[in-house]
Amino acid sequence: MQSFSHSFRTLALGSIVFFACGIFAWFRVQGSSLQPSNVSSPSLTKEKNTMKTMLHLHSGVITSRLGETKEFYTKYLGLKPKVDMENFFLLFEDQSGREVLSFLMPNHETQQDLFKPAFGNKGIYLTVAVADVEVEYKRLQSLNAPIAFALRKEVWGDYHFALIDPNGIGVDIVQFAQPEQQ
C-alpha cells in the first residue's frame, strides 16, 4: 500500500509539473476569444517575418530565491501567484488575470538544460506603468520597499522611480508623459 501511495504522489506531482511546464510552452489569453486574425498591432501584422499569432508575452527568471521573490511581488506590486510550488516556480498574474511573470528554481530535474542555469543578477529590468506614479511612490515608501532611486522626471518623458527585487532586478515604476520640448 505504501508503494501505491508513493507512486500515486509521484504521478500527481508529475502531472502538476507537466501542466506547469505547458504554461511556458503556450501563450494564453485569460477570458478572451482573441483569434490570430483579430490581431491589429501593426508591428505584428505588417512585416513579412513577424510572429503574427503572438497573443501574449511574459517573462521568466531562474532563481533560487523563490520565497523572497514571492513576498516582493505580492507585497509591493500586488501580483498574485497563480502556480506556486515550493521547489518549482511561481507564476504571477496581474489584476486582470493575465500571466505576466514567472520564477523558476534552477537545476530543476523536469526542465530542459536551457532553463536550468540561474540568472546572474545583472542586466535585466521590468517596467510597470501606473496611472499615478506619485501615489505609488508614497505607498511604497510607507511599506519600506527597497527603492533604488527616488521619484524623478526624465527629459524623454518618464516620470519614475525604481525598486530592486531580491534577485537584483530593477523594477521601474513609471508614469509616461510627453518628452520635454527643447
C-alpha positions in Angstrom: 0.0 0.0 0.0 2.9 2.4 0.8 4.3 1.7 -2.7 1.0 2.6 -4.3 0.8 5.8 -2.2 4.3 6.8 -3.3 3.5 6.0 -6.9 0.3 8.0 -6.8 2.1 11.0 -5.3 4.8 10.8 -7.9 2.2 10.6 -10.7 0.2 13.5 -9.2 3.4 15.6 -8.9 4.4 14.7 -12.4 1.0 15.8 -13.7 1.3 19.1 -12.0 4.8 19.7 -13.3 3.7 18.7 -16.8 0.8 21.2 -16.6 3.1 23.9 -15.2 5.7 23.4 -18.0 2.9 23.7 -20.5 2.3 27.3 -19.3 5.8 28.1 -20.7 5.0 26.5 -24.0 1.6 28.0 -24.8 0.5 31.6 -25.0 -2.8 32.1 -23.3 -5.2 35.0 -23.1 -7.3 34.8 -20.0 -11.0 35.3 -20.6 -10.5 36.4 -24.2 -11.7 35.0 -27.5 -8.9 36.8 -29.4 -8.1 34.9 -32.6 -4.9 35.5 -34.6 -7.0 37.2 -37.4 -8.1 39.8 -34.8 -4.5 40.9 -34.0 -4.4 44.5 -35.1 -0.9 45.7 -33.9 1.0 47.0 -37.0 4.2 45.6 -35.6 2.7 42.1 -35.6 1.0 42.1 -38.9 2.8 44.3 -41.4 6.2 42.7 -41.5 6.6 39.5 -43.5 8.8 37.7 -41.0 7.0 38.6 -37.7 5.1 36.4 -35.3 1.6 37.2 -36.5 -0.1 34.9 -34.0 1.5 36.1 -30.8 -1.2 36.6 -28.2 0.8 37.3 -25.1 4.4 37.6 -23.9 5.5 37.1 -20.4 9.0 36.9 -18.8 10.6 34.3 -16.6 13.7 34.4 -14.3 15.6 31.4 -13.0 16.4 31.9 -9.3 16.7 30.0 -6.0 15.2 33.0 -4.2 11.6 32.0 -4.7 10.4 32.8 -1.2 11.8 36.3 -1.1 10.6 36.9 -4.7 7.1 35.8 -3.9 6.9 38.2 -0.9 8.4 41.1 -3.0 6.0 40.8 -6.0 2.9 40.2 -3.9 3.6 42.8 -1.2 4.9 45.7 -3.4 3.3 45.1 -6.8 0.1 43.3 -5.9 0.7 40.4 -8.2 -0.8 37.2 -7.1 0.7 33.7 -7.5 -1.2 31.5 -10.0 1.1 28.5 -9.7 3.1 28.4 -6.5 5.2 25.3 -5.9 7.8 25.4 -3.2 10.6 23.8 -5.2 9.5 24.6 -8.7 8.3 28.1 -9.7 6.0 30.9 -9.1 3.8 32.2 -11.9 2.3 35.6 -11.2 -0.8 37.1 -12.8 -1.8 40.8 -12.7 -5.2 42.2 -11.6 -6.7 41.3 -15.0 -5.8 37.6 -14.5 -3.1 37.7 -17.3 0.1 35.7 -16.6 2.9 38.3 -16.6 6.0 36.9 -14.8 7.4 33.6 -13.6 10.3 32.5 -11.5 11.8 29.0 -11.8 14.1 27.1 -9.5 17.5 26.5 -11.1 18.6 23.0 -12.0 15.1 21.5 -11.6 15.2 18.0 -13.0 12.0 18.5 -15.0 13.4 21.4 -17.1 15.4 21.3 -20.3 19.1 22.3 -19.9 18.3 25.7 -21.4 16.1 26.5 -18.4 18.5 25.2 -15.6 21.2 27.9 -15.1 20.4 30.6 -12.5 20.0 34.2 -13.5 23.3 36.2 -12.9 21.5 39.1 -11.0 22.5 41.7 -13.6 21.4 43.2 -16.8 17.6 42.9 -16.6 14.8 45.3 -15.7 11.0 45.3 -15.7 8.7 48.3 -16.3 5.4 48.7 -14.5 3.3 51.5 -16.0 1.0 53.2 -13.5 -1.6 56.0 -13.7 -0.3 58.0 -10.8 3.4 57.5 -10.0 3.4 59.9 -7.1 0.7 57.9 -5.3 2.6 54.6 -5.9 5.9 56.2 -4.7 4.3 57.3 -1.4 2.6 53.9 -0.9 5.8 52.0 -1.5 7.8 54.4 0.7 5.3 53.7 3.5 5.9 50.0 3.1 9.7 50.4 3.3 10.0 49.0 -0.2 13.6 48.7 -1.5 13.7 51.9 -3.6 16.7 52.0 -5.8 16.3 55.6 -6.8 13.8 58.4 -5.9 11.0 59.7 -8.0 12.2 61.9 -10.9 11.2 63.3 -14.2 13.3 62.5 -17.3 13.6 64.6 -20.4 12.4 61.7 -22.6 9.1 61.7 -20.7 9.3 59.1 -18.0 8.2 60.2 -14.5 9.5 57.3 -12.5 11.4 55.6 -9.6 12.7 52.1 -9.3 12.6 49.2 -6.8 15.2 46.4 -6.7 13.8 42.9 -6.3 15.5 40.1 -4.3 17.2 38.9 -7.5 18.8 42.3 -8.3 16.2 43.0 -11.0 15.4 46.7 -11.4 11.6 47.3 -11.4 10.9 50.7 -13.0 7.6 52.2 -11.8 6.7 54.8 -14.4 4.0 57.2 -15.5 4.6 58.0 -19.1 4.4 61.6 -20.3 5.4 63.6 -23.4 9.1 64.3 -23.7 10.2 67.8 -22.8 10.4 70.3 -25.7 13.9 71.7 -26.2 
